[in-house]
Amino acid sequence: MLTGAISKANLKLKDARQHLTTQAADAVERVLISVENLNNFINKEMDRIEKDPELSYRERRTARRGVFEQAGRKLEILKARSNYSNLIQESGTEIPDTYEKDDNALLKFMREREIRDRLFGMTEAQILSHFGESLFDGRNQLLLNAILNAPPGFEMLSEQNLRKLRRIKAKSLTQMAGAEPELDRFANASIVEIFRLAKKELDRLRKNELAGNRPKKN
């Protein structure tokens, strides 16, 4: 499904191997492998849907659209793990305002709001009982951000626990920034471009499904 994006990404990796340091090229390759794994996930899910005899035509379309939406969320996770915002800044790559708003701020807001909606009605003790361990060891960053970004007046935890979470987030950001030596500026630009290509292809596939056009499997 993501053949076009993967093909262009392979060209970028080939160029990186020829002109960049081994460390920088390896970083580009890791992103390419992640996109290839995402493509395998999409193809596997599409095969499962097509082979399910109990699904109607409408149900198949809905299921296929769901796969593309899920793949989009997986891509966002990959970008977050790659410290995508910092890569954009370091590479000097310009991302259109609409892309930045739609793909980062809006999606982040919607995901965090969904989490807060699910936690609505739970007491602080219940939240800590269910999620406290993963919150305070820094593993559950999505939940941590959802709690910290709750609107004023709708805080879910006491100020004491919120201060702890803020320290955990600050520590996590510091570790992410220092987790990998500085990459070549052009490697950063290549990584940003690979993610952009994958997202563009996913958006096209999802729109085709909404329009009723069956995308070809690649």
C-alpha positions in Angstrom: 0.0 0.0 0.0 2.9 2.4 0.8 5.0 1.3 -2.2 5.5 4.8 -3.5 6.6 6.2 -0.2 8.9 3.2 0.5 10.5 3.5 -3.0 11.3 7.1 -2.5 12.6 6.4 1.0 14.9 3.8 -0.3 16.4 6.3 -2.7 17.0 8.6 0.3 18.7 5.8 2.2 20.9 5.0 -0.8 21.9 8.7 -1.0 22.6 8.7 2.8 24.8 5.7 2.5 26.9 7.4 -0.1 27.2 10.9 1.4 26.5 10.8 5.1 28.2 9.2 8.1 27.3 5.6 9.0 25.6 6.8 12.1 23.4 9.2 10.2 22.6 6.7 7.5 21.7 4.1 10.1 19.1 6.6 11.6 17.5 7.0 8.2 17.4 3.2 7.7 15.7 2.7 11.0 12.9 5.0 10.0 12.6 3.3 6.6 12.3 -0.1 8.4 9.5 1.3 10.6 7.6 2.5 7.6 8.1 -0.9 5.9 6.7 -2.6 9.0 3.7 -0.3 9.0 3.2 -1.3 5.3 3.2 -5.0 6.3 0.7 -4.3 9.0 -1.7 -2.6 6.5 -1.3 -5.4 3.9 -1.9 -8.1 6.6 -5.1 -6.4 7.8 -6.4 -5.9 4.3 -5.9 -9.6 3.6 -7.8 -10.4 6.8 -10.7 -8.2 5.8 -10.9 -9.5 2.2 -10.9 -13.1 3.4 -13.6 -12.6 6.0 -16.8 -14.1 4.4 -19.1 -12.6 7.0 -18.4 -8.9 6.1 -20.7 -7.1 3.8 -19.5 -4.7 1.1 -20.2 -1.7 3.4 -18.6 -3.4 6.4 -15.5 -4.1 4.3 -15.2 -0.4 3.4 -15.6 0.6 7.0 -13.0 -1.9 8.1 -10.5 -0.8 5.4 -10.9 2.8 6.4 -10.4 1.8 10.0 -7.1 0.1 9.1 -5.8 3.3 7.4 -6.9 5.4 10.5 -5.1 2.9 12.8 -2.0 3.0 10.6 -2.1 6.8 10.8 -2.1 6.6 14.6 0.8 4.1 14.5 2.7 6.6 12.2 2.2 9.3 14.8 3.7 7.1 17.5 6.7 6.4 15.2 7.2 10.1 14.7 6.9 10.8 18.4 9.5 8.2 19.2 11.8 9.8 16.6 11.6 13.1 18.3 10.0 14.5 15.2 9.6 18.1 16.3 13.3 18.4 17.1 14.3 16.8 13.8 12.2 19.4 11.9 13.9 22.3 13.8 17.4 20.8 13.4 17.0 20.1 9.8 15.6 23.4 8.9 12.8 21.7 7.0 9.8 23.9 6.5 6.4 22.3 7.2 3.3 24.1 5.9 1.2 25.6 8.7 -1.8 23.5 7.8 0.3 20.3 8.1 1.7 21.4 11.5 -1.8 22.2 12.9 -3.7 19.2 11.4 -1.0 16.6 12.0 0.4 17.6 15.3 -1.7 20.0 17.4 -5.2 18.8 16.4 -4.4 15.1 16.5 -2.6 15.5 19.8 -5.5 17.4 21.3 -8.1 14.9 20.1 -6.2 11.9 21.5 -5.6 13.5 24.8 -9.3 14.6 25.0 -10.4 11.1 24.3 -8.3 9.8 27.2 -9.7 12.5 29.5 -13.2 11.5 28.5 -12.5 7.9 29.4 -11.2 8.9 32.8 -14.1 11.2 33.5 -15.9 10.2 36.7 -12.9 8.3 38.1 -11.4 9.5 41.4 -7.8 10.3 41.8 -7.4 7.1 43.9 -8.9 5.1 41.1 -6.7 6.7 38.4 -3.6 6.0 40.5 -4.7 2.5 41.3 -5.1 1.6 37.6 -2.3 3.7 36.0 -0.1 5.0 38.8 2.8 2.6 38.2 3.1 3.4 34.4 2.6 7.1 35.1 5.2 7.6 37.7 7.9 5.5 36.0 7.4 7.5 32.7 6.2 4.6 30.5 2.7 6.0 29.8 3.6 9.3 28.2 0.3 9.7 26.3 -1.7 9.4 29.5 0.8 11.7 31.3 0.4 14.4 28.7 -3.4 14.0 28.7 -3.5 14.6 32.5 -1.0 17.5 32.5 -2.8 19.2 29.6 -6.3 19.1 31.2 -8.0 22.5 31.0 -7.8 24.7 34.1 -10.5 23.7 36.6 -10.7 20.1 35.3 -7.5 18.8 36.9 -7.6 15.0 37.5 -4.9 14.8 40.1 -3.8 16.8 43.1 -1.2 19.5 42.6 1.3 17.4 44.5 1.0 14.6 42.0 0.9 17.0 39.1 4.2 18.4 40.2 5.7 14.9 40.2 4.4 14.3 36.7 5.8 17.5 35.4 9.2 16.5 36.8 8.9 13.1 35.1 8.0 14.7 31.8 10.9 17.1 32.0 13.3 14.2 32.8 11.9 12.2 29.9 12.4 15.1 27.4 16.0 15.5 28.6 16.6 11.8 28.1 15.1 11.8 24.6 17.2 14.7 23.6 20.4 13.0 24.8 19.5 9.4 23.8 21.2 9.6 20.5 24.2 11.6 19.3 23.5 14.5 17.1 22.6 13.4 13.6 23.7 15.0 10.3 21.4 17.9 9.3 20.7 16.2 6.0 19.8 12.9 7.7 17.3 14.8 9.8 15.8 16.3 6.6 15.6 12.8 5.1 13.8 11.4 8.1 11.3 14.2 8.1 10.7 13.7 4.4 10.2 9.9 4.8 7.5 10.5 7.4 5.9 13.2 5.2 5.8 10.8 2.3 4.2 8.0 4.4 1.6 10.3 5.8 0.7 11.7 2.3 0.3 8.2 1.0 -1.9 7.2 4.0 -4.0 10.3 3.5 -4.5 9.4 -0.2 -5.5 5.8 0.6 -8.0 6.9 3.2 -9.6 9.5 0.9 -9.8 6.9 -1.9 -11.7 4.6 0.5 -14.0 7.4 1.5 -14.7 8.1 -2.1 -15.5 4.4 -2.7 -12.4 3.6 -4.7 -10.7 0.3 -3.8 -6.9 1.0 -3.4 -4.6 -1.6 -5.0 -2.5 -3.7 -2.7 1.2 -3.2 -3.0 
